Amino acid sequence: MKKITVTNNELLFSRKGELIRITACGENAIRFQSFPDCRVIDENYCLMPQNTEAVFEDNGTWGTVTCGKLKCVIGTSGRVVFYSDGKQILAEKPELTFSDGFRHYENKGSGLWSARVTFEPDENEHFFGMGHSWDNEFDLKGTSIDIRNVNAKCTIPYVYSSLGYGYLWNVPSTGLCELSKNRTRWSSDCCQAIDYVVIAGTPAETCSVLADLTGHAPEMPSWATGFWQCRLRYETQDELLSVARRYKELGIPLSVIICDYFHWTEQGDYKFDPKYWPDVKAMTDELHEMGTKLIVSVWPTINEKSENYWHMLDNNMLIRSVHGSDRVFNFYGWQAEIDVTNPDTREFVWSKLKENYIDNGVDALWFDEAEPEIHPEQFDNLLWHKGRADKVALLYPYYYSKMAYDGFKSIGRDDIITLTRCGYFGSQKFGSLVWSGDIPSTFESLSHQVKAALNISMCGIPWWNTDIGGFYDGDTQSEDFRELIVRWFQFGLFCPVMRLHGSRRRHKEATPDILEPSGDPNEIWSFGEENFNILKDLIFLREKLRPYIKEQMDIASKKGYPVIRPMFFHFPDDEICYTLDSQYFFGDDIIFAPIVNKGQTEKEIYIPDGEWVLTKDGKAYTKGWHTIHAEIDEFIAFVRKGAEVVKCFDK
């Protein structure tokens, strides 16, 4: 017999083949869980439920949970409906006649299931979030999104709805999210429960609760707010130092320089090759004297040539497979990959990172391939310490970032930041700086990255950036790329981290005996004299903006607000703001509108309520559409009238 049971802190609904638990888990936040095995499984993954006051009621035919402005109602049919301030915002949709079949399960054996839940569509609803990808989408309504991670696609299964709620899919498996016209549906390939959280509120309110539920970012180190220099790749210690020295000689502030991959002796060794990097400590000492930090790239790949391979293999620290070889990625031969979901792996690998990098003065780490990158992408064939990979696929970047954070904390370091190619709920609390992966050097790609930034900003990840100029196929000698690099640099100026990187098309001869030769130089003097002066001025402007950026980073840490904010973040009642995919707030007081098209020098900009000052000429603008002109050495940014930051733009 169907039964609703209410206790002091949960509502339980039992019927044939399903047990449902509904709880309050945060301010205006309610968690729904359904268990096809008909027993409660206490597994939060990365969620941190909060002790929250709520009212539970039942009258035999329906039960309710009320938490602040949010109410969840379940009837004896099993259908769930959510209301915010009395208005319906989310309701399950039946898959079968007679209003039944709201959730669907298929047994996969050993207590595992594929599962899905379906909701009624709303034609006026807009969705934002789901991490970042190369798709050219801002409003996700009408899209279908694979829940999986690959290079340049970081899936964080959370959306903010224009109806005034956030939806967190607390299932870290591979799956599918459908935000279509005829339904909204969330599907898992492999799980033990359907598990989601609904948060009622404005964009700012839901972002704060999301941070409470998944973790607040730490304070960003002040040194990270400046300009970062990188290329694929500095082949030797002398080459890297020569670049840093030139910035110093030119009087151009350089906060960070990055040493990319294949500086190592072998994949999995976690140390510099002394043939090309003979004195790492002397190198970092000199960089520090110049006021520059060093970040070093680390990959999760390893093979039997590595001095660490057999120890890690025999101690079950590597990703295993159900069928076939444990080699899951082919780069200069087939590689195994470390299993960072295993705490023993994290402890062992950190010990190597500390000994060979951190103890020699390296300031931070860059975790590439943090999805992890697996070929072929058959997660049901992989076994991790945390379980079958298709069940826990999204957790890898979380534990990868945790490895660095816990390690730095263990040696008393608080200025923790780790550049990662992927993230998940909670990655932000470990100081993860997510970047958008290996993207092409095109104007189309630049346009896509702006939309990607706006979407991931709503997912609880405040530290985010791209490779300025894109990663591949950029020709530093072409006029098209030289235009692109300036426009992308302007975008980078108004990103949480301003980092120049890319594999530039090689015109020089490859260095003999180097396993992985570099592309062409990628420093600001590499793109012509005219561009050099433009980019130099943008770096100096970034320096002036650093106090403002640090202030916004501190707000992100305390309140959970993103630094890049869609226009609707501050104006949720303005319908136009839900359509603006190429302009955004940079913190509280700046609106930036990147130019993302080749040859473009004019752009239509929407100004919301208030008075906003155009930084290039000091002219004030009020609500409405305006055509703004910007030559290649100009950008389009507005400052809230009266804001202190306007002084940074004085000529």
C-alpha positions as CSV (number, residue, x, y, z in Angstrom):
1,M,0.0,0.0,0.0
2,K,1.3,3.5,-0.8
3,K,2.3,5.3,2.3
4,I,3.4,8.9,3.2
5,T,5.3,9.2,6.5
6,V,6.4,12.4,8.0
7,T,9.1,12.7,10.7
8,N,10.8,15.8,12.2
9,N,13.3,16.2,9.3
10,E,12.1,14.1,6.3
11,L,9.1,13.0,4.3
12,L,9.1,9.4,3.1
13,F,6.8,8.0,0.4
14,S,6.7,4.3,-0.2
15,R,5.1,2.4,-3.0
16,K,5.8,-0.7,-5.1
17,G,9.4,-0.5,-6.5
18,E,10.3,2.9,-5.1
19,L,11.1,4.7,-1.9
20,I,11.2,8.5,-1.9
21,R,12.8,10.8,0.6
22,I,12.3,14.6,0.6
23,T,14.3,16.8,2.9
24,A,15.2,20.4,3.4
25,C,18.9,20.9,2.8
26,G,19.6,24.7,2.6
27,E,18.0,28.1,2.6
28,N,15.0,27.8,0.2
29,A,16.4,24.5,-0.9
30,I,14.7,21.1,-0.9
31,R,16.3,17.8,-1.8
32,F,14.4,14.9,-3.6
33,Q,15.8,11.4,-3.6
34,S,14.1,8.2,-5.0
35,F,15.6,4.7,-4.4
36,P,14.5,1.9,-6.7
37,D,16.0,-0.6,-4.3
38,C,13.5,0.7,-1.8
39,R,16.0,1.5,0.9
40,V,17.7,4.8,1.8
41,I,21.3,5.1,0.7
42,D,23.1,7.9,2.5
43,E,25.4,9.2,-0.2
44,N,26.0,13.0,-0.6
45,Y,28.9,12.8,-3.1
46,C,30.0,16.5,-3.1
47,L,26.9,17.9,-1.7
48,M,27.0,19.4,1.9
49,P,23.4,19.5,3.1
50,Q,22.7,22.3,5.7
51,N,20.7,22.0,8.8
52,T,17.6,24.0,7.8
53,E,14.2,24.7,9.4
54,A,11.3,23.3,7.5
55,V,7.7,22.4,7.9
56,F,6.5,18.9,7.1
57,E,2.8,18.0,6.7
58,D,0.7,15.1,5.4
59,N,-3.1,14.3,5.3
60,G,-2.9,10.8,4.0
61,T,-3.4,11.8,0.3
62,W,-0.5,14.2,-0.1
63,G,2.5,15.4,1.8
64,T,4.3,18.8,1.8
65,V,7.8,20.1,2.7
66,T,8.0,23.8,3.1
67,C,11.5,25.5,3.4
68,G,11.3,29.3,3.3
69,K,9.7,30.4,0.1
70,L,9.9,26.9,-1.5
71,K,7.3,24.2,-1.1
72,C,7.4,20.6,-2.4
73,V,4.1,18.7,-2.7
74,I,3.8,14.9,-3.3
75,G,0.5,13.1,-3.8
76,T,-0.3,9.4,-3.6
77,S,0.3,9.1,-7.3
78,G,3.9,9.9,-6.6
79,R,3.9,13.1,-8.6
80,V,6.1,15.9,-7.2
81,V,5.4,19.6,-7.7
82,F,7.4,22.6,-6.5
83,Y,6.1,26.1,-5.7
84,S,7.9,29.3,-4.9
85,D,5.9,31.9,-3.0
86,G,2.8,30.0,-4.0
87,K,3.6,30.0,-7.8
88,Q,4.3,26.6,-9.5
89,I,7.9,26.5,-10.8
90,L,8.5,22.8,-11.5
91,A,6.3,19.8,-11.9
92,E,6.9,16.2,-12.8
93,K,5.4,15.1,-16.1
94,P,3.9,11.6,-16.5
95,E,5.4,9.3,-19.1
96,L,2.3,7.0,-19.0
97,T,-1.5,7.5,-19.3
98,F,-3.5,8.0,-16.1
99,S,-0.9,10.4,-14.9
100,D,1.7,7.8,-13.9
101,G,5.4,7.0,-14.7
102,F,7.1,10.2,-13.5
103,R,10.4,8.3,-12.9
104,H,11.8,5.4,-14.8
105,Y,14.4,2.8,-13.8
106,E,16.1,-0.1,-15.5
107,N,18.1,-2.5,-13.4
108,K,21.8,-3.0,-14.4
109,G,22.6,-5.6,-11.7
110,S,24.5,-5.3,-8.4
111,G,22.2,-2.6,-7.1
112,L,22.9,-0.3,-10.0
113,W,20.2,1.3,-12.2
114,S,19.8,3.6,-15.2
115,A,17.2,6.2,-14.2
116,R,15.4,9.3,-15.4
117,V,12.9,11.9,-14.2
118,T,10.7,14.0,-16.4
119,F,9.2,17.5,-15.8
120,E,6.6,19.6,-17.6
121,P,8.0,22.1,-20.0
122,D,7.3,25.9,-19.9
123,E,7.6,27.6,-23.2
124,N,8.6,30.9,-21.5
125,E,11.4,29.3,-19.5
126,H,15.1,30.0,-20.0
127,F,17.9,27.8,-18.7
128,F,21.5,28.7,-18.0
129,G,24.4,26.6,-16.7
130,M,25.6,23.0,-17.3
131,G,29.2,24.0,-17.1
132,H,31.0,25.0,-20.3
133,S,31.3,23.5,-23.8
134,W,32.2,24.5,-27.3
135,D,28.4,24.6,-28.2
136,N,27.3,28.1,-29.4
137,E,24.5,28.3,-26.9
138,F,23.7,30.7,-24.1
139,D,20.0,30.1,-23.3
140,L,19.9,26.3,-23.1
141,K,16.2,25.9,-23.6
142,G,15.7,23.6,-26.6
143,T,19.0,21.9,-26.2
144,S,20.1,18.3,-25.3
145,I,23.3,18.1,-23.3
146,D,25.5,15.0,-22.7
147,I,26.4,14.7,-19.1
148,R,30.0,13.7,-19.5
149,N,33.4,15.4,-19.6
150,V,35.7,15.6,-22.5
151,N,38.4,18.0,-23.6
152,A,36.8,21.5,-23.9
153,K,33.6,20.3,-22.3
154,C,33.1,20.5,-18.5
155,T,29.7,19.3,-17.4
156,I,28.4,20.6,-14.1
157,P,24.8,19.4,-14.0
158,Y,23.1,22.5,-12.6
159,V,20.8,25.0,-14.3
160,Y,19.3,28.3,-13.3
161,S,15.8,28.8,-14.6
162,S,14.3,32.2,-15.4
163,L,11.2,31.1,-13.4
164,G,13.3,31.8,-10.3
165,Y,14.9,28.5,-9.2
166,G,18.1,26.5,-9.5
167,Y,18.2,22.8,-10.2
168,L,21.1,20.7,-9.0
169,W,21.4,17.1,-10.4
170,N,23.3,15.3,-7.6
171,V,24.1,12.3,-9.7
172,P,27.8,12.2,-10.8
173,S,27.3,9.5,-13.5
174,T,27.3,9.9,-17.2
175,G,23.9,10.7,-18.6
176,L,21.7,13.2,-20.5
177,C,20.0,16.5,-19.8
178,E,17.1,17.4,-22.1
179,L,15.7,20.9,-21.9
180,S,13.4,20.5,-24.8
181,K,10.1,22.0,-25.9
182,N,8.1,18.9,-25.0
183,R,9.8,18.1,-21.6
184,T,12.6,18.7,-19.3
185,R,14.4,15.4,-18.5
186,W,17.4,14.3,-16.5
187,S,18.8,10.8,-17.1
188,S,21.6,8.8,-15.5
189,D,23.4,5.8,-17.2
190,C,24.3,4.3,-13.9
191,C,23.2,5.2,-10.3
192,Q,21.6,4.0,-7.1
193,A,19.1,6.8,-6.8
194,I,17.6,9.8,-8.5
195,D,18.9,12.7,-6.4
196,Y,18.3,16.4,-7.1
197,V,18.0,19.7,-5.2
198,V,15.7,22.6,-6.1
199,I,16.7,26.1,-4.8
200,A,14.2,29.0,-5.0
201,G,15.4,32.5,-5.5
202,T,17.0,35.2,-7.6
203,P,20.2,34.5,-9.5
204,A,22.2,36.0,-6.6
205,E,20.2,34.1,-3.9
206,T,20.6,30.8,-5.6
207,C,24.3,31.3,-6.2
208,S,24.8,31.9,-2.5
209,V,22.9,28.8,-1.5
210,L,24.7,26.8,-4.2
211,A,28.0,27.8,-2.6
212,D,26.7,26.8,0.8
213,L,25.8,23.4,-0.6
214,T,28.9,22.7,-2.6
215,G,31.6,24.9,-1.0
216,H,32.8,28.4,-1.2
217,A,35.9,29.3,-3.1
218,P,38.9,30.4,-1.0
219,E,40.3,33.9,-1.3
220,M,42.1,34.1,-4.5
221,P,45.8,34.8,-4.0
222,S,46.6,38.4,-4.8
223,W,49.4,37.4,-7.1
224,A,47.0,35.5,-9.4
225,T,45.0,38.6,-10.4
226,G,47.7,39.9,-12.7
227,F,48.9,38.8,-16.2
228,W,49.9,35.1,-16.8
229,Q,52.2,34.2,-19.7
230,C,52.3,30.7,-21.3
231,R,53.0,29.0,-24.6
232,L,53.2,25.5,-25.9
233,R,55.8,25.1,-24.8
234,Y,59.1,26.4,-23.1
235,E,61.5,23.7,-24.1
236,T,64.3,24.7,-21.7
237,Q,65.1,26.5,-18.5
238,D,67.0,29.1,-20.4
239,E,64.2,29.8,-22.8
240,L,61.6,30.3,-20.0
241,L,63.9,32.6,-18.1
242,S,64.8,34.6,-21.2
243,V,61.0,35.4,-21.6
244,A,60.6,36.4,-18.0
245,R,63.7,38.5,-18.2
246,R,62.5,40.3,-21.3
247,Y,59.2,41.2,-19.6
248,K,61.3,42.5,-16.7
249,E,63.5,44.6,-19.0
250,L,60.5,46.1,-20.7
251,G,59.0,47.0,-17.4
252,I,55.9,44.9,-18.1
253,P,54.5,43.3,-15.0
254,L,54.4,39.5,-15.2
255,S,52.5,37.8,-12.4
256,V,52.9,34.2,-13.6
257,I,54.8,32.2,-16.2
258,I,53.8,28.6,-16.9
259,C,55.9,25.6,-17.8
260,D,53.8,23.3,-19.9
261,Y,53.9,19.6,-20.5
262,F,56.8,17.3,-21.5
263,H,59.3,19.1,-19.4
264,W,59.5,15.8,-17.5
265,T,61.7,12.8,-17.9
266,E,58.8,10.4,-18.5
267,Q,55.0,10.5,-18.3
268,G,54.3,9.7,-14.6
269,D,57.7,10.7,-13.2
270,Y,56.5,14.2,-12.0
271,K,59.9,15.9,-12.3
272,F,61.9,18.1,-14.6
273,D,64.3,16.6,-17.1
274,P,67.7,17.8,-15.9
275,K,69.0,17.8,-19.4
276,Y,66.9,20.8,-20.2
277,W,66.1,22.1,-16.7
278,P,69.4,21.7,-14.9
279,D,68.7,23.9,-11.8
280,V,65.1,24.3,-11.0
281,K,65.6,26.0,-7.7
282,A,67.9,28.6,-9.2
283,M,65.2,29.2,-11.9
284,T,62.4,29.7,-9.4
285,D,64.6,31.9,-7.2
286,E,65.3,34.2,-10.1
287,L,61.7,34.3,-11.1
288,H,60.7,35.2,-7.6
289,E,63.2,38.0,-7.5
290,M,61.5,39.4,-10.6
291,G,58.1,39.2,-8.9
292,T,56.9,36.2,-11.1
293,K,55.4,33.0,-9.9
294,L,56.0,29.6,-11.7
295,I,53.2,27.1,-12.4
296,V,54.1,23.7,-13.8
297,S,51.9,21.3,-15.9
298,V,51.1,17.8,-14.6
299,W,49.3,15.0,-16.5
300,P,47.6,12.0,-15.0
301,T,49.2,9.7,-17.6
302,I,51.8,7.0,-16.8
303,N,53.4,4.0,-18.4
304,E,55.9,1.3,-17.4
305,K,58.9,3.5,-18.3
306,S,58.0,5.7,-15.4
307,E,59.9,5.1,-12.1
308,N,56.6,5.3,-10.3
309,Y,54.6,2.9,-12.5
310,W,55.1,-0.5,-10.8
311,H,54.6,0.9,-7.3
312,M,51.4,2.5,-8.4
313,L,50.2,-0.5,-10.4
314,D,50.8,-3.0,-7.5
315,N,49.2,-0.7,-5.0
316,N,46.0,-0.3,-7.1
317,M,46.6,3.4,-7.7
318,L,45.8,3.3,-11.4
319,I,42.5,3.3,-13.3
320,R,41.6,-0.3,-14.1
321,S,39.4,-1.7,-16.8
322,V,36.8,-4.4,-16.9
323,H,37.8,-5.7,-20.3
324,G,41.1,-5.4,-22.1
325,S,44.2,-3.4,-21.2
326,D,44.4,-0.7,-18.5
327,R,45.9,1.7,-21.0
328,V,43.3,4.3,-21.7
329,F,45.0,7.2,-23.5
330,N,47.4,7.1,-26.4
331,F,50.1,9.9,-26.5
332,Y,53.6,8.8,-27.4
333,G,52.4,5.3,-26.7
334,W,49.5,3.9,-24.7
335,Q,49.3,5.3,-21.2
336,A,47.5,4.2,-18.0
337,E,46.1,7.0,-15.8
338,I,46.2,7.6,-12.1
339,D,43.1,7.0,-10.0
340,V,42.8,10.2,-8.0
341,T,39.6,9.0,-6.3
342,N,41.8,6.7,-4.3
343,P,43.2,8.6,-1.2
344,D,46.4,6.5,-1.4
345,T,47.0,7.7,-4.9
346,R,46.6,11.3,-3.9
347,E,49.0,10.9,-1.0
348,F,51.6,9.2,-3.1
349,V,51.4,11.5,-6.1
350,W,51.4,14.6,-3.9
351,S,54.6,13.4,-2.2
352,K,56.3,13.3,-5.7
353,L,54.9,16.7,-6.7
354,K,56.1,18.2,-3.4
355,E,59.6,16.7,-3.6
356,N,60.3,17.5,-7.2
357,Y,58.3,20.7,-7.8
358,I,57.1,22.5,-4.7
359,D,60.3,22.0,-2.6
360,N,62.2,23.5,-5.6
361,G,60.1,26.7,-5.5
362,V,57.3,25.9,-7.9
363,D,54.3,28.0,-6.7
364,A,51.3,26.2,-8.1
365,L,50.3,23.3,-10.4
366,W,48.4,22.9,-13.7
367,F,46.4,19.7,-13.9
368,D,45.8,19.0,-17.5
369,E,43.5,16.3,-18.9
370,A,41.5,16.6,-15.6
371,E,38.3,15.1,-17.1
372,P,40.1,12.6,-17.3
373,E,40.7,12.2,-21.1
374,I,39.9,8.6,-21.9
375,H,39.9,6.9,-25.4
376,P,37.6,5.3,-26.2
377,E,35.1,7.0,-23.9
378,Q,33.6,3.8,-22.5
379,F,33.2,4.7,-18.8
380,D,31.3,1.4,-18.1
381,N,34.6,-0.4,-18.8
382,L,36.6,1.5,-16.2
383,L,36.9,0.9,-12.5
384,W,37.9,3.6,-10.0
385,H,38.3,3.4,-6.2
386,K,35.0,5.3,-5.9
387,G,33.2,2.7,-8.1
388,R,32.4,2.0,-11.7
389,A,33.4,5.0,-13.8
390,D,30.0,5.4,-15.5
391,K,28.5,5.8,-12.0
392,V,31.0,8.4,-10.7
393,A,32.5,9.8,-13.9
394,L,32.1,13.4,-13.0
395,L,34.0,13.1,-9.7
396,Y,37.5,12.8,-11.1
397,P,38.3,16.5,-11.4
398,Y,36.9,17.1,-7.9
399,Y,39.4,14.6,-6.4
400,Y,42.2,15.8,-8.7
401,S,41.9,19.3,-7.3
402,K,41.5,18.0,-3.8
403,M,44.9,16.3,-4.1
404,A,46.6,19.6,-4.6
405,Y,44.6,21.5,-2.0
406,D,45.1,19.0,0.7
407,G,48.8,18.7,-0.1
408,F,49.4,22.5,0.0
409,K,47.4,22.7,3.2
410,S,49.5,20.0,4.8
411,I,52.6,22.2,4.3
412,G,51.0,25.3,5.6
413,R,50.2,27.0,2.3
414,D,47.0,29.1,1.9
415,D,47.7,30.8,-1.4
416,I,46.3,27.8,-3.3
417,I,45.3,27.9,-6.9
418,T,45.3,25.0,-9.4
419,L,44.7,25.4,-13.1
420,T,42.4,22.5,-14.1
421,R,40.9,21.4,-17.4
422,C,37.7,20.4,-15.8
423,G,35.7,20.8,-12.6
424,Y,32.6,19.6,-10.7
425,F,30.5,20.7,-7.7
426,G,32.9,21.6,-5.0
427,S,36.0,22.0,-7.1
428,Q,35.9,25.7,-6.3
429,K,36.5,25.1,-2.6
430,F,39.9,23.5,-3.5
431,G,41.0,26.6,-5.4
432,S,40.4,25.1,-8.8
433,L,40.8,27.6,-11.7
434,V,38.9,25.9,-14.5
435,W,39.9,26.7,-18.0
436,S,37.9,25.8,-21.2
437,G,40.4,23.4,-22.7
438,D,41.9,23.0,-26.2
439,I,39.8,25.3,-28.4
440,P,40.5,26.6,-31.9
441,S,42.0,30.0,-32.7
442,T,39.0,31.5,-34.5
443,F,36.5,34.3,-34.0
444,E,33.7,31.8,-33.9
445,S,35.5,30.1,-31.0
446,L,35.9,33.4,-29.2
447,S,32.2,34.0,-29.5
448,H,31.5,30.5,-28.1
449,Q,33.8,31.1,-25.1
450,V,31.8,34.2,-24.0
451,K,28.7,32.1,-23.9
452,A,30.6,29.3,-22.1
453,A,31.8,31.8,-19.5
454,L,28.3,33.0,-18.8
455,N,26.9,29.5,-18.4
456,I,29.7,28.1,-16.1
457,S,29.5,31.2,-14.0
458,M,26.0,30.1,-12.8
459,C,27.3,26.7,-11.7
460,G,29.3,27.7,-8.6
461,I,32.7,28.0,-10.4
462,P,33.9,31.6,-9.9
463,W,37.5,31.1,-11.1
464,W,37.4,30.5,-14.8
465,N,39.5,31.5,-17.9
466,T,40.3,30.6,-21.5
467,D,43.5,30.3,-23.5
468,I,43.8,33.9,-24.8
469,G,43.9,33.6,-28.6
470,G,42.6,30.0,-28.6
471,F,44.8,26.9,-28.3
472,Y,45.3,25.6,-31.8
473,D,45.7,26.7,-35.4
474,G,46.7,30.2,-34.6
475,D,49.2,31.7,-37.1
476,T,51.1,34.6,-35.4
477,Q,52.2,35.9,-38.8
478,S,48.6,36.2,-40.2
479,E,46.7,39.5,-40.0
480,D,43.5,37.6,-39.1
481,F,45.1,36.1,-36.0
482,R,46.7,39.3,-35.1
483,E,43.3,40.9,-35.0
484,L,41.9,37.9,-33.1
485,I,44.6,38.0,-30.4
486,V,43.8,41.7,-29.6
487,R,40.0,41.1,-29.3
488,W,40.7,37.9,-27.2
489,F,43.1,39.8,-25.1
490,Q,40.4,42.4,-24.4
491,F,38.1,39.5,-23.3
492,G,40.9,38.2,-21.1
493,L,41.3,41.5,-19.5
494,F,37.7,41.1,-18.1
495,C,38.1,37.5,-17.1
496,P,38.9,36.3,-13.5
497,V,42.3,35.3,-14.7
498,M,44.1,36.8,-17.7
499,R,46.2,34.1,-19.2
500,L,47.9,34.0,-22.6
501,H,48.4,30.5,-24.0
502,G,48.3,28.5,-27.2
503,S,50.1,26.2,-29.6
504,R,51.0,28.6,-32.4
505,R,51.6,27.4,-35.9
506,R,55.3,26.6,-36.3
507,H,57.4,28.5,-38.9
508,K,60.7,27.7,-37.4
509,E,62.7,24.5,-37.5
510,A,61.9,22.1,-34.7
511,T,64.6,21.8,-32.1
512,P,66.7,18.6,-32.6
513,D,66.3,15.8,-30.0
514,I,63.2,17.4,-28.3
515,L,60.5,14.8,-28.0
516,E,57.6,17.4,-28.1
517,P,58.8,20.6,-30.0
518,S,57.2,23.9,-29.3
519,G,55.2,26.0,-31.7
520,D,56.1,29.6,-32.5
521,P,56.7,32.1,-29.7
522,N,53.5,33.4,-28.0
523,E,54.6,36.4,-26.1
524,I,53.0,39.9,-26.5
525,W,55.9,41.0,-28.8
526,S,55.2,38.0,-31.1
527,F,52.3,39.5,-32.9
528,G,53.7,42.7,-34.5
529,E,54.8,46.1,-33.2
530,E,51.3,47.6,-33.3
531,N,49.8,44.8,-31.4
532,F,52.6,44.8,-28.9
533,N,51.7,48.4,-27.8
534,I,48.0,47.5,-27.6
535,L,48.6,44.4,-25.5
536,K,51.1,46.1,-23.3
537,D,48.6,48.8,-22.5
538,L,46.0,46.1,-21.6
539,I,48.4,44.5,-19.2
540,F,49.0,47.9,-17.5
541,L,45.2,48.4,-17.3
542,R,44.9,45.0,-15.7
543,E,47.4,46.1,-13.1
544,K,45.3,49.1,-12.3
545,L,42.2,46.9,-12.1
546,R,43.8,44.4,-9.7
547,P,42.4,45.9,-6.5
548,Y,38.9,45.9,-8.0
549,I,39.3,42.3,-9.2
550,K,40.6,41.2,-5.8
551,E,37.5,42.8,-4.2
552,Q,35.2,40.9,-6.6
553,M,37.1,37.7,-5.9
554,D,36.6,38.2,-2.2
555,I,32.9,38.7,-2.8
556,A,32.9,35.4,-4.8
557,S,34.5,33.7,-1.8
558,K,32.1,35.1,0.8
559,K,28.8,35.2,-1.1
560,G,29.3,32.6,-3.8
561,Y,28.6,35.2,-6.6
562,P,30.5,34.6,-9.9
563,V,32.9,37.3,-11.1
564,I,31.6,37.0,-14.7
565,R,27.8,37.5,-14.4
566,P,25.1,37.3,-17.0
567,M,23.2,40.5,-17.3
568,F,20.1,38.9,-15.7
569,F,22.1,38.3,-12.5
570,H,21.6,41.9,-11.4
571,F,18.4,42.5,-13.4
572,P,16.3,39.3,-13.2
573,D,13.0,41.1,-13.9
574,D,14.3,42.5,-17.2
575,E,13.3,40.0,-19.9
576,I,15.8,41.4,-22.4
577,C,18.7,40.5,-20.1
578,Y,17.9,36.8,-20.6
579,T,18.8,37.2,-24.3
580,L,22.1,39.0,-23.9
581,D,24.8,36.4,-24.8
582,S,27.6,38.8,-25.7
583,Q,27.9,41.2,-22.9
584,Y,28.1,40.7,-19.1
585,F,28.9,42.1,-15.7
586,F,32.4,41.9,-14.6
587,G,31.8,42.1,-10.9
588,D,29.5,44.6,-9.4
589,D,30.3,47.8,-11.4
590,I,31.5,47.0,-14.9
591,I,29.6,45.9,-18.0
592,F,31.8,44.5,-20.7
593,A,30.8,43.8,-24.3
594,P,33.6,41.9,-26.1
595,I,33.9,42.2,-29.9
596,V,33.9,38.7,-31.3
597,N,33.6,39.1,-35.0
598,K,36.4,39.6,-37.6
599,G,36.5,43.2,-38.8
600,Q,33.9,44.4,-36.4
601,T,34.2,47.9,-35.0
602,E,30.6,48.6,-33.9
603,K,28.3,46.7,-31.6
604,E,24.7,47.1,-30.3
605,I,24.8,47.2,-26.5
606,Y,21.9,47.1,-24.1
607,I,22.1,49.3,-21.0
608,P,19.9,48.3,-18.1
609,D,18.5,50.6,-15.4
610,G,20.7,53.3,-14.0
611,E,23.5,55.5,-15.5
612,W,26.5,53.8,-17.0
613,V,29.7,55.6,-18.1
614,L,31.5,54.4,-21.3
615,T,35.1,54.0,-20.2
616,K,36.7,55.2,-23.4
617,D,35.2,58.7,-23.4
618,G,33.3,59.2,-20.1
619,K,29.9,59.6,-21.8
620,A,27.0,58.5,-19.7
621,Y,24.3,56.1,-21.1
622,T,20.9,55.2,-19.7
623,K,18.5,52.3,-20.3
624,G,18.1,51.1,-23.9
625,W,20.0,50.0,-26.9
626,H,23.0,51.9,-28.1
627,T,25.5,51.6,-30.9
628,I,29.0,51.8,-29.7
629,H,32.1,52.2,-31.9
630,A,35.4,50.5,-31.0
631,E,38.5,50.4,-33.2
632,I,41.0,47.6,-32.8
633,D,42.8,49.4,-30.0
634,E,39.5,50.1,-28.1
635,F,37.1,47.9,-26.2
636,I,33.5,48.5,-25.0
637,A,33.1,48.7,-21.3
638,F,30.8,50.7,-19.0
639,V,31.2,51.5,-15.3
640,R,28.3,52.2,-13.0
641,K,28.1,55.9,-12.5
642,G,29.8,56.9,-9.2
643,A,31.7,53.6,-8.9
644,E,35.3,54.0,-7.6
645,V,36.7,51.7,-10.4
646,V,36.0,54.3,-13.0
647,K,39.3,56.0,-12.0
648,C,41.2,53.0,-13.4
649,F,40.2,54.0,-16.9
650,D,41.4,57.5,-16.8
651,K,43.9,58.2,-19.6
